[in-house]
Amino acid sequence: MRKMFETALPAHRFIWRVLVFSSLSLLPFLALFVISTPGFATLLAGSPEALVRFARQVITNGVLVVFAVNYVGFLATGLRLSKGKATGAPALLGDALLRSGIFVGVHALVYVGSARLFGSFGGDARTALEVVGPTLLRSAAFENISGSYLYALLPGAYCAYRALLTTPVKGERPLSPPLSILVSLGLCASILLFVTLASMGLAALTETP
């Protein structure tokens, strides 16, 4: 984390590394989703059209949302490490909230964009927004492909939290490795909780009377 995503890196190299990391984080969860969904692997193997649509969905939604969250998260983490900013509970929970908010927000933008560019959701932007909340509400339970995107956020978040918690900061004592692991895992779990709560709120706001 400290070397691979330094804020002093040239912008193009930083972006490339975040993109590669995001794609690699996403692949195992996508594979798990395909394997665990009955008949889905067979459908993709036997239908070029279905494979193209799946690839388009993954690139325009999955890769984009994971990249956006990791980019902002790694940039914020790098700046805090370089400037010795506080890493107390409020700051760390704020980071988890930020990642969750970006995840939900980018999903909303992608869904609306898909409706207008590709005719998804009947080409209706309002319908697209109405679908975001209920869809993401099921993602923590890995009930749809958005679950792959959500869990793909956790490797990047975990690396960032471990770096923050184990780096000496003026006025603060770094956590021991075992404790930093537990706290980092807890913060990752909080991202799942925050996304679920935000999805509930969004579903309630966009629900058709």
TIDRENFI-72368 format. One record per residue: x, y, z of N, C-alpha, C, O in turn. Coordinates in steps of 0.02 Angstrom, whole numbers, padded with zeros to 5 digits, always signed. Each point is the difference from the previous one (the first is absolute). Example, Ala and Ser with C-alpha at 12.3 -4.5 7.8 and 13.67 -1.06 7.14 Angstrom:
2
+00660-00284+00390-00045+00059+00000+00045+00060+00000+00052-00001+00033-00070+00054-00069+00042+00059+00003-00039+00055+00037+00025+00055+00008
END
This chain:
209
+00041-00060+00000-00041+00060+00000+00043+00062+00000-00012+00047-00038+00062-00045+00080+00042+00060+00007+00042+00012-00063+00012+00057-00018+00010-00111-00015+00044+00008-00058-00038-00002-00066+00015+00037-00047-00065-00081+00042-00035-00009-00063-00046+00058-00017-00012+00014-00059-00015+00019+00111-00049+00053-00012+00020+00065+00032-00042+00035+00030+00105-00017-00036+00024+00064+00025-00032+00057-00039-00008-00004-00061-00011+00057+00096-00030+00057-00035+00051+00037-00042-00019+00040-00043+00084-00053+00055+00052+00033-00040+00008-00031-00069+00036+00027-00042-00068-00083+00030+00004-00033-00066-00029+00045-00054-00046+00038+00014+00071-00043-00076-00032+00034-00056-00073-00022-00005-00016-00058+00013-00028+00103-00032-00072-00015-00002-00016-00061-00041-00041-00042+00021+00071+00036-00080-00016-00057-00043+00020-00066+00030-00034-00051-00009+00090+00050+00047+00023-00062+00031-00045-00018+00059-00016-00058+00011-00003+00109+00027-00045-00012+00057-00066-00028-00024-00026-00049+00027-00002+00080-00079-00064-00022-00028+00006-00072-00026-00045-00041+00011+00099+00026-00046+00009-00067-00027+00004-00052+00055-00030-00053-00005+00066+00068+00058+00007-00047+00055-00067-00011+00035-00017-00057+00019-00021+00110-00011-00066-00007+00032-00046-00042-00045-00038-00041+00025+00042+00052-00090-00042-00037-00047+00018-00075+00001-00045-00042+00002+00109+00027-00003+00022-00070+00002-00021-00033+00066-00027-00055+00000+00039+00090+00055-00019-00027+00066-00076-00012+00004-00022-00051+00025-00016+00099-00051-00073-00006+00003-00024-00059-00041-00044-00037+00021+00073+00028-00080-00020-00055-00044+00018-00067+00032-00040-00047-00003+00099+00042+00032+00020-00062+00033-00043-00015+00062-00013-00058+00015-00008+00111+00020-00044-00010+00058-00068-00025-00021-00032-00038+00036+00011+00058-00096-00067-00017-00024-00005-00071-00027-00051-00033+00008+00104+00009-00041-00002-00063-00035-00022-00060+00042-00044-00037-00021+00073+00026+00081-00021-00060+00038-00073+00002+00021-00033-00052+00002+00007+00111+00013-00070+00004+00021-00047-00009-00060-00054-00028+00007+00075+00053-00065-00039-00013-00061-00002-00074-00016-00053-00028-00017+00111-00004+00023+00003-00072-00013-00045-00038+00048-00034-00047-00019+00035+00067+00082-00043-00032+00050-00073+00009-00017-00040-00046+00008+00022+00106-00030-00070+00013-00018-00021-00043-00059-00054-00030+00001+00095+00026-00052-00016-00039-00060-00008-00074+00019-00047-00033-00022+00094+00008+00061-00001-00071+00019-00059-00017+00044-00030-00054-00006+00013+00099+00051-00053-00014+00049-00071+00014-00026-00049-00018+00033+00044+00049-00092-00066+00013-00028-00018-00057-00048+00032-00008-00052-00083-00030+00068-00017-00059-00042-00013+00018-00073-00040+00044-00016+00076-00077-00029-00011+00008-00071+00033+00061-00030-00001+00008-00062+00030+00036+00103+00027+00062-00027+00063-00012-00041+00009+00029-00054+00036-00071+00079+00061-00015-00037-00015-00032-00067+00031+00015-00051-00080-00060+00050-00021-00032-00063-00028+00050-00049+00013-00003-00060-00053+00050+00087-00029+00053-00043+00055+00042-00032-00003+00014-00060+00052+00006+00100+00054+00042-00027+00042-00038-00051+00021+00029-00051-00010-00093+00064+00041-00040-00046-00036-00015-00066+00032-00008-00052-00099+00005+00055-00038-00019-00060-00031+00058-00038-00028-00010-00054+00033+00071+00082-00031+00057-00033+00048+00058-00004+00012+00034+00050+00017-00021-00109+00045+00058-00008-00034+00065+00019+00032+00045+00028-00096-00038-00044-00036+00061+00016-00004+00011+00076+00010+00055+00024-00025-00109+00012-00003+00005+00073+00068+00017+00029+00005+00038+00048+00047-00068-00077+00068+00014+00024+00020+00073-00011+00031+00031+00043-00050-00004-00102+00016+00070-00015-00038+00046+00048+00029+00049+00024-00092-00063-00010-00039+00041+00046+00028-00004+00070+00002+00050+00037+00018-00109-00017+00030-00009+00066+00065+00039+00005+00012+00034+00050+00030-00039-00101+00064+00036+00001-00011+00075+00002+00035+00036+00035-00084-00012-00073-00015+00071-00001-00024+00024+00069+00019+00053+00024-00061-00094+00008-00025+00017+00066+00056+00003+00051+00002+00045+00042+00044-00093-00047+00055-00003+00048+00047+00061-00010+00022+00030+00049-00008-00014-00112+00047+00055-00013-00031+00068+00017+00032+00041+00032-00094-00030-00054-00030+00066+00009-00028+00010+00071-00012+00057+00021+00002-00111+00015-00026+00006+00068+00050-00024+00052+00023+00039+00042-00005-00103-00046+00043-00029+00052+00069+00032+00004+00020+00024+00053+00016-00025-00109+00067+00028+00001-00002+00074+00017+00042+00025+00038-00091+00011-00065-00004+00072+00011-00012+00016+00074+00032+00044+00028-00080-00079+00003-00017+00016+00069+00057-00020+00048+00015+00037+00047+00016-00094-00058+00054-00022+00043+00061+00047-00009+00033+00017+00049-00020+00002-00111+00055+00047-00013-00012+00066+00035+00045+00028+00032-00106-00001-00038-00015+00065+00030+00010-00001+00076+00029+00046+00028-00054-00099+00004+00007-00005+00072+00074-00007+00020+00023+00033+00046+00012-00077-00080+00071-00010+00016+00042+00062-00014+00045+00016+00038-00060+00018-00093+00038+00060-00017-00005+00053+00055+00051+00025+00024-00112-00010-00005-00010+00051+00053+00028-00026+00066+00032+00038+00037-00044-00102-00022+00024-00028+00063+00076-00001+00005+00028+00018+00052+00005-00040-00105+00074-00003+00000+00030+00069+00001+00051+00012+00032-00082+00034-00068+00025+00069-00001-00005+00031+00069+00046+00032+00024-00104-00041+00009-00010+00028+00067+00048-00033+00050+00028+00034+00043-00019-00099-00049+00045-00036+00045+00072+00024-00010+00036+00011+00048-00015-00005-00111+00068+00023-00014+00013+00069+00027+00054+00014+00027-00103+00030-00034+00009+00068+00026+00004+00001+00076+00039+00037+00029-00079-00079+00003+00001-00003+00074+00066-00029+00024+00027+00024+00050-00002-00074-00084+00064-00030+00020+00058+00050-00010+00045+00004+00042-00047+00033-00097+00055+00046-00014-00001+00061+00046+00053+00029+00014-00113-00010+00009-00006+00059+00042-00007-00017+00074-00005+00045+00042+00005-00110-00026-00005-00020+00070-00066+00019+00033-00001+00019+00058-00053-00024-00096-00066+00018+00027-00024-00053+00050+00024-00056+00001-00072+00077+00041-00026-00044+00052-00035-00061-00031-00030+00005-00053+00036-00061+00087-00032-00061-00023-00046-00029+00053-00006-00061+00007-00026+00105+00031-00046-00022+00052-00064-00028-00028-00011+00000-00061-00032-00023+00106-00062-00032-00021-00043+00045-00044-00026-00024-00051+00017+00089+00067-00042+00042-00044+00026+00004-00071-00038-00003-00048+00104+00010+00040+00030+00005-00066-00008-00065-00039-00016+00001-00060+00026-00057+00093-00005-00065-00034-00072-00016-00018-00013-00026-00055-00034+00041+00100-00070-00011-00017-00023+00048-00055-00041-00018-00042+00070+00079+00042-00015+00046-00054+00023-00026-00067-00033+00009-00051+00091-00043+00051+00025-00030-00062-00048-00054-00023-00015-00005-00060-00008-00037+00106-00047-00053-00019-00065+00029-00028-00028-00027-00047+00005+00082+00077-00060+00033-00025+00011+00029-00070-00043-00004-00043+00102+00032+00033+00017+00029-00065+00000-00054-00054-00029+00010-00053+00061-00066+00067+00002-00055-00049-00070-00025-00015-00017-00014-00057-00024+00008+00109-00069-00024-00009-00040+00049-00042-00038-00020-00045+00045+00085+00060-00037+00050-00037+00020+00002-00074-00043+00007-00043+00107-00013+00029+00023-00001-00069-00028-00061-00036-00021+00005-00058+00022-00062+00092-00026-00062-00030-00072+00008-00022-00019-00017-00056-00023+00043+00101-00071+00008-00015-00009+00055-00053-00040-00008-00046+00076+00064+00054-00008+00056-00046+00021-00017-00071-00035+00018-00048+00091-00052+00040+00023-00018-00068-00048-00051-00031-00013+00002-00060-00014-00047+00101-00050-00047-00026-00059+00038-00028-00024-00016-00055+00000+00067+00091-00057+00039-00024+00016+00034-00067-00041-00001-00046+00100+00030+00042+00021+00033-00062+00005-00049-00058-00021+00014-00056+00049-00073+00070+00008-00051-00052-00068-00025-00024-00011-00008-00060-00035-00003+00106-00066-00025-00019-00036+00051-00043-00030-00018-00051+00033+00082+00070-00033+00052-00040+00034+00006-00069-00033+00007-00051+00101-00010+00051+00036+00002-00063-00016-00058-00045-00006+00008-00061-00002-00068+00090-00017-00059-00039-00070+00007-00030-00012-00022-00057-00033+00052+00095-00068+00010-00026+00001+00046-00061-00037-00011-00048+00078+00062+00050+00001+00050-00054+00043-00022-00059-00016+00015-00057+00072-00050+00071+00046-00018-00054-00017-00067-00032+00005-00007-00061-00026-00042+00102-00010-00067-00025-00074-00021+00000-00016-00055-00022-00028+00099+00047-00071-00018+00002-00018-00048+00055-00054-00030-00001+00099+00021+00050-00016-00044+00057-00057+00030+00040-00013+00060-00002-00022-00103+00040-00056+00021+00042-00054+00035-00042-00033+00046+00023+00025-00070-00085-00050+00030-00045+00018+00070-00022-00042+00037-00025+00106-00019+00034+00021+00067-00019-00024+00054+00046+00006+00059-00015-00033-00078+00073-00029+00048+00048+00049+00011+00058+00014-00046+00038+00011+00107-00031+00048+00016+00053-00032-00007+00069+00033-00021+00048-00097+00039-00042-00033-00006+00066-00005-00074+00021+00012-00017+00058-00029-00025-00106-00003-00072+00016+00069-00025+00021+00005-00040+00046+00047+00065-00080+00068-00020+00017+00016+00018+00073+00029-00040+00036-00048+00101-00016+00013+00021+00069-00040-00041+00050+00025-00016+00054-00085-00001-00072-00042-00040+00045+00028-00070+00012-00013-00031+00052+00052+00007-00100+00028-00068+00005+00063-00001+00043+00017-00052+00029+00018+00108-00023+00065+00001+00035-00006-00024+00071+00037-00046+00021-00082+00075+00017-00007-00018+00071-00014-00074+00012+00037-00033+00035-00092+00007-00065-00016-00072+00009+00056-00046-00024+00012-00052+00030+00023+00072-00084+00053-00043-00026+00058-00003+00049+00024-00054+00017-00001+00112+00006+00057+00002+00046-00018-00027+00069+00044-00023+00037-00108+00025-00020-00022-00027+00064+00014-00075+00004+00008-00027+00054-00007-00006-00112+00012-00072-00002+00073-00017-00012+00018-00059+00000+00024+00110-00010+00069-00014-00019+00042-00028+00057+00043-00042-00011-00056+00065+00073+00039-00025+00056-00011-00075+00011+00044-00034+00025-00102+00010-00045-00015-00072+00006+00024-00038-00063-00013-00060-00006+00046+00095-00039+00028-00030-00061-00056-00032-00042+00010-00053-00029-00067+00086+00025-00057-00028-00036-00002+00023-00073-00042-00023-00038+00087+00068+00019+00002+00024-00069+00072+00020-00017+00044-00003+00043-00033+00023-00105+00068+00016-00021+00028+00061+00036+00061+00007+00006-00104+00036+00019+00024+00058+00038+00035-00021+00064+00041+00037+00027-00057-00097-00003+00036-00027+00058+00073-00010-00016+00043+00010+00044-00028-00030-00106+00070-00007-00021+00036+00067+00004+00057+00004+00023-00091+00049-00045+00031+00066+00001+00010+00024+00072+00051+00031+00016-00101-00044+00026+00005+00022+00069+00058-00033+00036+00040+00033+00033-00035-00099-00038+00053-00036+00035+00069+00014-00030+00051-00009+00033-00050+00030-00097+00064+00018-00032+00029+00064+00030+00059+00015-00011-00100+00024+00048+00026+00060+00033+00043-00018+00060+00044+00039+00020-00056-00097+00009+00030-00016+00065+00076-00010-00002+00033+00021+00047-00004-00053-00098+00073-00005+00000+00035+00068+00003+00048+00009+00038-00072+00039-00078+00030+00066+00002-00010+00035+00066+00046+00032+00026-00106-00038+00002-00014+00032+00064+00043-00031+00055+00027+00035+00043-00021-00101-00045+00039-00035+00052+00074+00022-00003+00030+00014+00052-00002-00011-00112+00070+00022-00007+00009+00071+00026+00050+00015+00034-00097+00028-00050+00005+00070+00023-00004+00004+00076+00039+00036+00031-00086-00072-00001-00008+00003+00073+00061-00029+00036+00022+00027+00051+00004-00082-00077+00060-00029+00031+00058+00049-00002+00037+00007+00048-00029+00027-00105+00055+00048-00006-00009+00058+00048+00048+00022+00032-00110+00002-00025-00013+00056+00045+00009-00019+00073+00027+00038+00040-00048-00098-00023+00001-00021+00070+00069-00021+00024+00013+00000+00060+00030-00019-00106+00067-00025+00020+00056+00051-00014+00058-00015+00013-00075+00073-00039+00050+00051-00013+00004+00048+00059-00051+00029+00020+00110-00019+00008+00007+00047+00056-00020+00071-00021+00024+00026-00051-00067+00005+00090-00022+00069-00011+00015+00040+00062-00010-00024+00056+00032+00085-00065+00017+00043+00057-00059+00006+00047-00055+00020-00020+00066-00037+00083-00052+00005+00051-00044-00061+00005-00044-00003+00042+00056-00047-00085-00041-00061+00002+00046-00062-00003+00051+00001-00033-00070-00053+00068+00037-00062-00001-00032-00048-00050-00060-00012+00004+00099-00016-00050-00029-00047-00048-00024-00063+00035+00027-00019+00052-00077-00013-00081-00026-00061+00029+00046-00059-00014+00038+00001-00048-00041-00051+00091+00038-00061-00012-00029-00035-00061-00058+00010-00016+00098-00051-00019-00025-00035-00060-00065-00038+00012-00047+00008-00040+00041-00050+00093-00063-00036+00009-00060+00046+00010-00054-00012-00028+00063+00064+00067-00056+00046+00012-00017+00040-00062-00058+00014-00014+00109+00005-00024-00013+00037-00062-00039-00042-00050-00041+00027-00038+00054-00092+00037-00038-00045-00044-00073-00001+00020-00044+00005-00043+00030-00012+00107-00069-00003+00024-00037+00065-00013-00057+00000-00023+00091+00057+00036-00032+00065-00012-00013+00010-00074-00053+00026-00019+00101-00045-00022-00008+00008-00073-00058-00042-00026-00039+00023-00041+00033-00084+00066-00056-00043-00020-00066+00030+00023-00050-00003-00036+00049+00031+00096-00060+00032+00026-00020+00060-00043-00060+00010-00013+00109+00029-00009-00015+00057-00043-00026-00022-00068-00044+00031-00029+00072-00086+00003-00025-00028-00063-00073-00022+00008-00041+00010-00045+00025-00041+00102-00069-00020+00013-00046+00061+00004-00058-00003-00019+00085+00058+00045-00041+00060+00005-00018+00027-00069-00053+00031-00008+00097-00041-00042-00016+00021-00068-00062-00038-00025-00045+00030-00030+00043-00095+00043-00058-00040-00020-00063+00026+00035-00054+00004-00031+00060+00014+00095-00057+00025+00038-00022+00068-00027-00060+00012-00010+00107+00033-00002-00017+00067-00024-00033-00003-00069-00048+00036-00013+00073-00079-00031-00030-00007-00066-00072-00026+00006-00045+00023-00035+00035-00072+00080-00067-00027+00010-00048+00053+00026-00056+00005-00024+00079+00035+00073-00042+00053+00028-00015+00054-00052-00057+00023-00005+00108-00004-00034-00011+00050-00052-00047-00026-00053-00041+00038-00027+00045-00102+00011-00044-00030-00050-00072+00000+00025-00047+00012-00038+00038-00026+00102-00067+00001+00030-00030+00070-00006-00058+00008-00018+00099+00043+00034-00023+00068-00004-00017+00021-00072-00050+00032-00012+00093-00052-00035-00011+00017-00070-00062-00035-00026-00039+00030-00038+00029-00092+00058-00059-00037-00022-00064+00033+00025-00050+00003-00035+00053+00022+00097-00058+00033+00028-00014+00067-00035-00058+00018-00011+00112+00018-00006-00009+00065-00033-00027-00005-00071-00039+00042-00022+00060-00094-00013-00019-00007-00071-00060-00046-00010-00020-00012-00057-00008-00014+00111-00056-00046-00007-00060+00036-00030-00019+00054+00022-00010-00085-00072-00058+00030-00033-00062-00006+00045-00016-00055+00022-00018+00111-00008-00059-00002+00044-00054-00046-00027-00053-00007+00031
END
